[in-house]
Amino acid sequence: MAKLGEKLFNWFDERYNIRGFIEFMSHKSVPQHRHSIWYYFGGVSLFLFIIQVLTGILLLLYYRVGEDSSYESVQFIVSKVKFGWLIRSIHSWSANLMILAVFIHMFSVYFTKAYRKPRELTWVTGFLLLVLALTFGFSGYLLPWNELAFFATKVGTDIIGSIPWIGKDLLKIIRGGEDVTGATLARFFGLHVAILPGIFTVILFFHLLFIQIQGMSEPPEWEKLPPERRKYIPFFPNFLLRDLLLWLIILNILAVLAVFFPWELGKKADPFAPAPAGIKPEWYFLFMYQTLKLLPPKVLFLEGEFFGVLMFTVAGILWLLVPFWDVKTKNGYRNRLINLIGLFVLIYMLTMTILGYVLS
Amino acid sequence: MVRKIFLSLFFLSLISFAQNKDGCYNCHKDVVGDKPTALYSEDVHFKLGISCADCHGGDRTSDDMDVAMSKERGFIGVPKGDKIIDVCLRCHSNEETMKKFNSKVDVSQFKLFKASVHGKSEIATCVTCHGIHEIKRASDPRSPVYPTREIRLCSKCHSDANYMKRFNPGLPTDQFEKYKTSVHGQRILRGDIKVATCSDCHSAHDIFPANDPRSTVFASNLPTTCARCHSDASYMRGYKIPTDQYEKYVKSVHGRALLEKGDLSAPACNDCHGNHGAIPPGVKSISHVCGTCHALNAEMFSRSPHAPVFEAKKIPQCEVCHGYHLIEKPTDEMLGTNTKATCIKCHKEGDKGFEVARQMREMIDTLVVKINKAKEILYEAETKGMDVSDARYQMNDVPQILIKARTVIHTANLDEFKETINPGYEIISEVTRAGLEAIDEYYFRRWGLGASTLIITILVIALYLKIKQIERRK
């Protein structure tokens, strides 16, 4: 048996240089310090994305897009398909956990300044992946075509209409018409299962490639440490096994959430029904939604809502470009301003999210 | 008393003095000798000293005809159309004037009349019903509105199909003919003025169409209208009929539906007794009367073995089990062989009917128990977070089946009953199975979660130990 395994290994090694890959992997190391825990959230995000892909493919086997079939097919999945309820629940829960993991990953990279030279593009691709993950969430939320999703999408897309000059046309393009209809549903479905996965995979490939090429970022204070005081652990098997350990724990949490808190389907969307009270977007959009709600109708000479959208766009671009304007860290100096900005953003997001839940 | 006599004598002397001084009346009576003046001597107004000039205008004190009947003296001649009403209203809407004549006549008559169907359509004026120069008190048997004459007065228009077409082509014109067949009609033709005539039910001046909620014969007002006489024990004394019908009716399923819920499709007195031809339904016609609404029950009863027996023994059909004025919501208790069941009024243990009643009741009770059990199971499944919407949807058919089965008991046919109720049993057993499966699935998920969590936890521990081992080795 062992000989057969060896033969098989040699067969592959002869063709694909497996030994060389193992050699590379065994020399790959990960810095070990008091902030090492944050390294694992990239892996957790990746694991949850893999779960998203697998459960999404399974859901696709039964999901039928359309005003008359979306809700019914999801209802069929959760009530008739064997383990359909589990797959749908895991898909929904892991989507939320993935966005949470991506946010944690992003803030940990930000506060440990891991975006600094030479990892600017890793940060940029990571930020793009976050934007795509949010778009995944927004488009996927509508697909069950239930009441909450319908009105949340209506409210969410309405914001786009507040952009001057192009807002109305943009809204029409996104919705496939004046209102949220079956056309919107078809667009969001296409976006969710074809366009976004394609773009996401390409950007994810580059993000992972950059990490493989450059390795894990070391903390800035290590630059002053002598090499012998820097600790490393081998990527394979130590780091990978720790990653695996965390993934298993996450899998356990997911299973418990899916069984004890199955994702509800609610009532089917009825475009002619009045919007139910307390409609609000998913938690990861709530800080933006709450800000727009609290803004006065007019700020300076701009519409309040447009002002908010503009501010978030500018803030997003500045956040995306942080490795390029944070010159101090790039040149090896401590930059407290970056920490203060990050802390402000974090507290702002948390406060607005809590307010979003409390005030409604 | 002395004061009253004195007042009466005073009025009489005043009247005779006034009439002696009435130039219009004297001249028209003695010189012209026309019919109106001849009739007027018997008119209630003449007797109260009201002169021709009070209605026609002019100067009654002048002996010169040209002066007495001149426009300058206010002479209007024969009033026509609205002018007639104006003439009557001058006194009849004036409380002060009416008081002078010691009259108890209601001064709001015109207001009521103007709002009524007759007043609105300007079909009739005061004189149409009360006459012109021979107006009598309503209590005077010679008055056209006296009970024995009133029915003919109303029928003059209401029985004339050609005339009625002009105002309401849809309104029947056979009321008088039907009324003559009613107990009320037959009694009044014999001179009993205590029975109801047109104005007793429809009121006198404020008459509205029967579908107008203000009408005294509007469905929900009618029981009170009938009860005005029929619940008055002293008024009804001598007729030898009960006076508790209204009291019973308001407590009945029909009374509650009509008077409490405002369901106008529920029957009022007239729906069973007829309106103009009101008469208590005879033994043979009870099932037909009930059957006008409860058609299916009546049809089923008519082909039951009960129908010919009831007919032969002259037993009132529906009434035997359901009663009449105090008809309560039927319950399953009425069926079967227990003490509250109506079946045991006739059936004894050992006969076929007794056995059929027992089995029917047992099957209904069993289905009801199974329904409640199934509901509990579905509720439990739902509270466990399981989707049982399909089973809930299936359950919707069961109440309908139960209603049908409760109706089919009127056939007293056990085979037909079983055929109706059995689909209910099938649905309930499917629903129960679906509910139990959902509960099983819930526990399967919990156990599955437990098993998978345990496996993953073991893997986590094993992995943790492996990591420790590797790190220790290094």
Interface residues (C-beta under 8 A of the other chain):
Chain A: Q75 V78 S79 W85 L86 I233 P237 N238 L241 R242 L244 L245 L248 I249 L251 N252 A255 V256 V259 P262
Chain B: G385 D387 S389 D390 R445 R446 G448 L449 S452 T453 I456 T457 L459 V460 L463 Y464 K466 I467 I470 E471
